[in-house]
Amino acid sequence: MAARAAALRAEGRQVFDFSAGEPDFRPPTAVREAVASLVRERAIGYTPVAGMLALREAVAEHLSHYHGTPISPARVLVSNGAKHSIANLLQAMIDPGDEVVIPTPAWVSYPDMVRLADGVPVVVPTSPEHGWRLQPDDLARVVGPRTRLLVLNSPSNPTGGGYRAEDIAEIGAVLARHAPQTCVMADDIYRRLTYAPFTHASIVRVLGDVLENLALVDGVSKTYAMTGFRIGFLVAAENVITAATRVQGQTTSGAATPSQHGALAALRDPSVDAEVAAMHLAFTRRRATMLAALGAIDGLRVVPPDGAFYAWVDASAYLGATGLADDNALAQWLLDRHGVASVPGSAFGGPGHIRLSYATDDDSVVQGCARLAEAMSELAARGAG
Ligand SMILES: Cc1ncc(COP(=O)(O)O)c(C=O)c1O
């Protein structure tokens, strides 16, 4: 969709791009300055495979504080983006045939990354009635002796659904009963992008005493608008980090040195928080604008997202009778005919839906949603909505 949107733009068409999975802001000033001065003034060599010690210490300190428990730098692996952190964890942990439970709709990469590690993705559907959260009974039905890992992405891409402490506690109780060997991987990449009344719950605070095996995926991409830096963090037991570091050592080695310095500035420089807060405020405003606009379109259904920067829209009322067979056809039609770029929900295991990102400027949110409303009334006139 992004490629098609770019091609239409090149033809001179106006396109409202709601397909992006990344903030539209510049990284914080201190980050840009740290990288610029490094590149200007110093040799840029390799770092240790697991990352610069100063960065691992900063991550350890930052996450110890957030999760309320001491985390040593030896339990931190710095990788080329959170995606790489997840891939390393899976390669290190999954044996052939091991099962990985993935509540769905889910980020597109999880199932394929599991398959690449010779594991078996076990997809468990979630529903809007439960805020797109994995239900304990559904988990109990699928876990067993082969279950090695449960993926918990809160808040979620694409649904924006988030797990409260009590949800996590229930899930932990199921695992402790049925599959105590199972590790939980919390993909916390959107944890600081949440909207009141929801607040992110630390899995370590909730399950630290119940389950031994927890892995945390975190990073700078979304919170600090640093997607292109490609820096992610994995926190896990020391033996898991040792194995994951070996995998990284024979595949990519340490992450790019300037990027690690940028990430260090993001975590350490006191001026960064104010800029992150300003981005958060912008996302909060755009979310409200988009939800109000979507709420005014008959037949579209959205559970207000707890976090991230996506609206997960049930558009199934507009499929079928309109001549648009599925969400792929709808997304294609919205882009070609109305210049509105979205991502079809099937990609995330959510047919009948489209994902709209509000990580784009305020005017585009307003105008793009107005376009969407026109598009939907055109479809309604064909007998849907
Ligand atoms: C749920 C989720 N996890 C992980 C990632 C990967 O983040 P990074 O860009 O740091 O690799 C993304 C990026 O879209 C994501 O949406």
The ligand as an ORCA input file, in Angstrom:
! r2SCAN-3c Opt
* xyz 0 1
  C       4.340     -4.716     17.733
  C       5.655     -4.360     17.161
  N       6.748     -4.961     17.654
  C       7.970     -4.687     17.178
  C       8.141     -3.779     16.153
  C       9.522     -3.550     15.623
  O      10.097     -2.361     16.007
  P      11.498     -1.908     15.408
  O      11.202     -0.894     14.352
  O      12.248     -1.354     16.579
  O      12.169     -3.120     14.833
  C       7.027     -3.131     15.597
  C       7.190     -2.185     14.476
  O       6.290     -1.901     13.735
  C       5.757     -3.421     16.126
  O       4.650     -2.829     15.641
*
